[in-house]
């Protein structure tokens, strides 16, 4: 009976994801390990060339219900007075990828200084998206028999087209100083149609983030007897809204080079969603992180949370004519 409940839940999730217009975007738990996805204004934020790789498996108990892979590259370009970036991502829903969405986007973030300790990045992103539906991998409620499992035919009507392309545009802004940062981004500005049954507009997603860096050492350059760097606490807040759903994320990082640990809590207006626990290791130009979402909603007994892995590589900086201020923010 437990497995039967999981199958029904997965069927409902996948079916709803392509029949309902209010489908939502992928949510990453290592927010700052995939910065270009959160806000295009992060392009070039580390100044040096940066490669970011991310993998997320959400609700693995539901027959690999949601798996997402992304890869991005960005750097600051002195003649352009800003950062450029590109991100490619594939999201698979259901066993064998019954519903798959792949995208490729490029972005540019113009950088300027408003005051002595105040910088601004303003970014734009343009991308192309493909959504494909593997009808033969779908299972519908009217195909389920409590004894035999999936049997018989379905009354659901197959859409005329099971492969769809569309353009997508985002915009964002970041403001930051030497020990704080705040940003705002809007995704799917043109609300493209992404459904298979008629016109179903992709809802605009709004994201706001803010955080500070608190040096816990008496001296900024002090290191411990174990060779650890300066311990830095970083409280963070991220708010996301899409299709009537509100998500509030409250987080705290402890960055004590070369180690980082973090904990987040995510909730909606009415229900708690998950605790997020993160660990990371960073040395010179390389970093790797892992996070696990502990689901605390009504789905907690069926989903097994979510696993996420990130890898980051910071390449040597090209020679610059002007000194450029990098955004100091968490790496995971």
Buried (B, 14 or more C-beta within 10 A) or exposed (E): EEEEEBBEBBBEBBBEBBBEBEBBBBBBBBBBBBBBBBBBBBBBBBBBBBBBBBBBBBBBBBBBBBBBBBBBBBBBBEEEEBBBBBBBBBBBBBBEBBBBBBBEBBBBBBBEEEEEEEBBBBBBBBBEBBBBBBEEEBBBEEBBEEEEEEEEEBEBEEBEEBEBEBEBBBBBBBBBBEBBBBBBBBBBBEBBBBBBEEEBBBBBBBBBBBBBBEEEBEEEEEEEEEEEBBBBBBEBBBBBBBBEEEBBBBBBBBBBBBBBBBBBBBBEEEEBBBBBBBBBEBEEBEBBBBBBBEBBEEBBEBBBBBBBBBBBBBEEBEEEEEEBBBBBBBBB
